[in-house]
């Protein structure tokens, strides 16, 4: 009896596998939940989970989509940390002397740097040097350096004197 083809093989046969993989990457990068991704692909969530387990290309599509999402979020956080300008455009219709005129108003707003975003990026990117618990971390590191003997359960963990 012939084995039935799974969805991955059907997509490959139809020549739409690359399109579906790119679609998965895009949906994951937009933070769409897995059940909604399955729905948009016309699959059940169970089928999508099986495909992730059985086909590395599908699993890598999810990983790459998450990497894109992470990059987008880091870029947005960086933008917020350093400050930025944003231009809003509003269109209105005015009637002047019986004639309709379209008026476009552009307003540029400046968003100043956000100190909390700066702190977070410094801490994540450059580690303990910018951590609010820097001194506690240094103290713990010194304590670890001072411990030279191994713990002996018979001695109750005390050093020889």
C-alpha positions in Angstrom: 0.0 0.0 0.0 1.4 3.4 -1.0 2.2 5.9 1.7 0.3 9.2 1.5 2.3 12.3 1.0 2.5 14.9 3.8 1.8 18.5 3.2 5.5 19.4 2.8 5.9 16.9 0.0 2.7 18.2 -1.7 4.0 21.7 -1.5 7.3 20.6 -2.9 5.5 18.8 -5.8 3.3 21.8 -6.5 6.4 24.1 -6.6 5.1 26.3 -3.8 7.4 25.1 -1.0 9.7 28.1 -1.2 6.6 30.5 -1.1 5.2 28.7 1.9 8.5 28.8 3.8 8.8 32.6 3.1 5.2 33.0 4.2 6.0 31.2 7.5 9.1 33.5 8.0 7.0 36.6 7.4 4.2 35.6 9.7 6.6 34.6 12.5 8.4 37.9 12.1 5.1 39.7 12.6 4.6 37.9 15.9 1.7 35.9 14.6 0.9 32.9 16.9 1.6 29.4 15.7 -2.1 28.4 15.6 -2.9 31.5 13.4 0.0 30.6 11.1 -1.4 27.1 10.6 -4.8 28.6 9.9 -3.4 31.0 7.3 -1.6 28.1 5.6 -4.8 26.0 5.6 -3.4 23.5 8.1 -4.2 22.3 11.6 -1.8 23.3 14.3 -1.0 19.6 14.9 0.0 19.2 11.2 2.3 22.3 11.4 3.9 21.0 14.6 4.6 17.6 12.9 6.0 19.4 9.9 8.4 21.4 12.2 9.6 18.1 13.7 10.0 16.2 10.5 11.3 18.9 8.1 14.2 21.0 9.2 13.4 23.7 6.5 10.1 24.4 8.3 11.8 24.5 11.7 14.5 26.9 10.3 11.8 29.1 8.8 10.4 29.6 12.4 13.9 30.3 13.7 14.6 32.8 11.0 11.3 34.5 11.5 12.0 34.8 15.2 15.4 36.2 14.4 13.8 38.9 12.2 11.3 39.7 14.9 14.2 40.1 17.4 16.1 42.3 15.1 13.0 44.5 14.5 12.4 44.9 18.2 16.1 45.7 18.9 16.0 48.3 16.2 12.9 49.8 17.6 14.4 49.9 21.1 17.6 51.5 19.7 15.5 54.1 17.9 13.6 54.8 21.1 16.8 54.9 23.1 18.5 57.5 20.8 15.5 59.6 20.0 13.9 60.2 16.7 11.6 62.4 14.5 8.3 61.2 13.2 6.2 63.0 10.6 2.4 62.7 10.6 0.5 63.7 7.5 -3.1 64.8 7.7 -5.3 65.4 4.7 -8.4 67.6 4.9 -10.9 68.9 2.3 -11.8 72.5 2.5 -14.4 74.4 0.5 -13.1 77.9 -0.4 -15.3 80.1 -2.6 -17.4 77.1 -3.6 -14.3 75.1 -4.7 -13.0 72.0 -3.0 -9.3 72.2 -2.1 -7.3 69.4 -0.5 -5.0 70.5 2.2 -2.1 68.4 3.4 -0.7 69.2 6.8 2.6 67.7 7.8 3.6 67.8 11.5 7.0 66.6 12.6 7.2 65.5 16.2 10.5 64.8 18.0 10.6 62.0 20.5 13.5 62.5 22.9 15.8 59.6 24.0 14.4 57.3 26.6 16.7 56.7 29.5 15.2 53.4 30.4 15.6 52.1 26.9 19.3 53.3 27.0 19.9 51.5 30.3 18.3 48.3 29.0 20.4 48.3 25.8 23.6 49.0 27.7 22.9 46.3 30.1 22.0 43.7 27.5 24.8 44.7 25.0 27.6 45.4 27.4 26.8 43.2 30.4 27.6 43.7 34.0 29.4 47.0 33.6 26.1 48.7 33.1 23.9 46.5 35.4 22.2 48.2 38.3 23.4 45.2 40.4 27.0 45.7 39.2 28.5 45.9 42.8 26.6 42.9 44.0 27.9 40.9 41.0 31.5 42.0 41.7 31.1 41.1 45.4 29.8 37.6 44.4 32.7 37.2 42.0 35.2 38.1 44.7 33.6 35.6 47.1 33.9 32.8 44.5 37.5 33.7 43.9 38.2 33.5 47.7 36.9 29.9 47.9 39.8 27.7 47.1 38.9 24.5 48.9 36.3 22.1 47.7 33.2 21.6 49.8 33.5 18.7 52.1 30.2 17.4 53.4 31.9 15.9 56.5 33.3 19.2 57.6 30.0 21.0 57.0 31.5 23.1 54.2 34.0 25.0 56.5 37.5 25.6 55.4 40.5 24.0 57.2 42.1 26.3 59.7 
